[in-house]
Amino acid sequence: NLQKQLTTNSESDASPTVSPDGRYIAFESLRSGYEHIWRMDSNGDNVVQLTTGKRDKAPQFSADGNWVVYSSYTTSEPTLWKVPVTGGRAVQLTNEYSAMPDVSPDGKWIACLYRDKDSSPVMTMAIIPFEAGKPTKIFAPPANGVSNVRWTRDGRGLSFSSNRDGA
């Protein structure tokens, strides 16, 4: 297996993720002056800008590979959006503070970092429907914060990082 460099500037391209069928790679990039979500073929060809916000981050593919879900920091607080993998109009999924999405293996849900500014200033985790809307489940915030929410392979649980005693 030969290695091939797919992008030329590691400081402006970050957070790559591969589509379920291995056809595409989505990533965030500063190549146009703002952080946007881009997509390329898995061999590095056909690079396409998918988003136009001022700070779009953390791309994740839908289970069927037809959408790229991401966090947009275009307003003062991040919200979740999705855009067709072939390009087109982005669809806003949440109105509340929500970031770092991960789509469930069955494609029905999105786990994310979440904060309801009206009830708690503390970051926690939530699950929202893939089609958009309010969270169907909001978890009690861990005492030491939370980051990197991910579905387990079987889709029956979530894993996350939390700081405890400085680690």
Disulfide bonds with the S-S distance in Angstrom:
none
